[in-house]
Amino acid sequence: MATLLQKIKEMIDNISVTDKQEDTINTATNNLSNHLTRDENDLDIDSTFVNGSYERDTMVRPLDDVDVFAVLNKDEWTDDYGNLPKPQAVLSKIKNKLNSISDYKDKVTQDRPCVTVTLKAINFDVLPSFEESFGGYLIPNYDLESWTYSYPEQLTNNLNDSHRNNDYKLKDVIKAVKYWNRENKKLIPSFQIEETMISYFNVNKITNYEEAIRLWFNNAEYYLEKNKFKTNNQYDDAIKKIKSVRDKLNKAKEHTDNKENDEAIQIWKDVFGKEFRLSDVEEAKAFSKKLSEGSLKAASTGAISSSVGRNIPASKGFYGDL
């Protein structure tokens, strides 16, 4: 049977963006950029660039949002007194223009501070911005009444530096935690996962994936910032969930230290779910045993596990000669 480290690496491969998906995203963003910067569109967008988890290579499957900064010509958008328009006016103009293009007809919505184009189940979030001469960009505030500063390249540069200093393993660790986060209702803002990873692993070096993921769950509560969550309740729920996983992964480490590989792998399977795959036979055996014990659960999505969802009544039925 495969080792726990091999299973973790297999999970990371399962959730990583494929070359074919990269080609699809690159083609879509290039086409979108061409439409946004076309002079006859009268949007006065000088350039675009991709940012966010896709650009930083920390996006996980199934694919979600691709962030596209649309850099506006400040001179063209300011009034005679040098004032910028409210973000909502800019967003409305971009949304209406994109919706008038046949490629995007009825695929364009506004999602608070950005305009979203949905293509092949992937959301391309267009974020209007104004480049500042001293660095950074102005982007829409969440209230859509004013503009706020953002430094998108800073996180990318910090992440790349930390990734390099950790033998190019950090981004894989981030993907694993991001996948867990998405399977748990996205309790933690995605960028916060990256920021906390950078802070922690600038001091503590990664030796292997098991240790790195486990140590993040052991220390995340000390690095996550409450004011970066939408609500205090969301922060509290995230910390509670993190502590639960911390305890499980620490228990798995005890099993590993005791040469109980199967038990450790099963705990990781319970934590990470469907993309932490056992072999077909092993998984059937495990599910059969849990079903007979009455410890198997079904989530609202239909996924089966021993940790999330409603209990499935115990059954003593026949499951073959497993």
Phi, psi and omega in degrees: 000147180295153178281166178300317180298321178294322179293323178294316179297322178297319178298316180299319176297322181295329185260356181280150179293135181275165178299320180296319178294322176300317179299318179298314181294316181297318178296316181295318181290325177296317178296317179298318179298318179299320179292319184291325186265359181295129185303318185291349178283346175059034177262347180054048175257118184284322184198169175225158171208149181274136178224187178085196188295329179293313180295328182271000179062043174235015178285147179237157174276153352295147187298147185235251186259138171245121184271128180236113175281127174254110185272112185275152175282110188297321181297323182285336185263345180276152178275186184296342181258008178081014181269140175279151175290164174291147182306324183299323179296321179292315180299319180297319181294317179294316180299313182296321180294313180296322181292341179275352180270131188302324180299333188242005183307127178064018177243010186246131176223168172252126178244084181053253189275012181215166174256128186252128173249121183259116181230122179052044176069009176252131178268124174256109185266110180271118183250110178293145183206157175237123180286135179263142184296331182267007178112150179084183183221150168269129178231163182299134170292157184297334180281352179064016179257341185211179182245149180228158183278144176219145180234074188298328182288336185297312179297320179299313181295317179297319180294315181298320179296314181292322177300314180296320182285351178244039176055033176059036178252344189298318183295326176293321178296319178299317179301317181299315181289323177297321178296313177302318181298318180292324178289349180240046171065024177052049181298326185255130174305133187305317182294333178292325176299315181294316181298316181291324177298314180299313182299314184290315186271005165282340180254321182248123186275149180280128174257319175205168186293320181300310182296318184296314180295316180297317180293326177297314180294332177286337187237355186302322183299336181273348184249332181292141183253122185300323184289354178262002174264155182295322180219160176296324180297322178296319177298313180299319179296321180296315181296318179299315180293320179298317180295324178297315179293320177308311182296321181293316182290328175293324176294320177298323178296322176299317178297318179298316180298332179268013179064027179259072187298316183299317181295320179296316180298321180296322178296316178296324176298316180296323181287313190262345171080214196296329182277352170267089194268135166268172173292159182305316182292316180298317181293321179297318178299314183296315181293322179299315180296315182291326178294319179292332179277344184081019181255007179275143183233156176237123178280168181296336179281351183098352180290146181253135176203181176252008186232335187234132174112192181270151180292139171265128182306142180298145179224139177253025183294180182269130180238034181077196182260046178287000000 
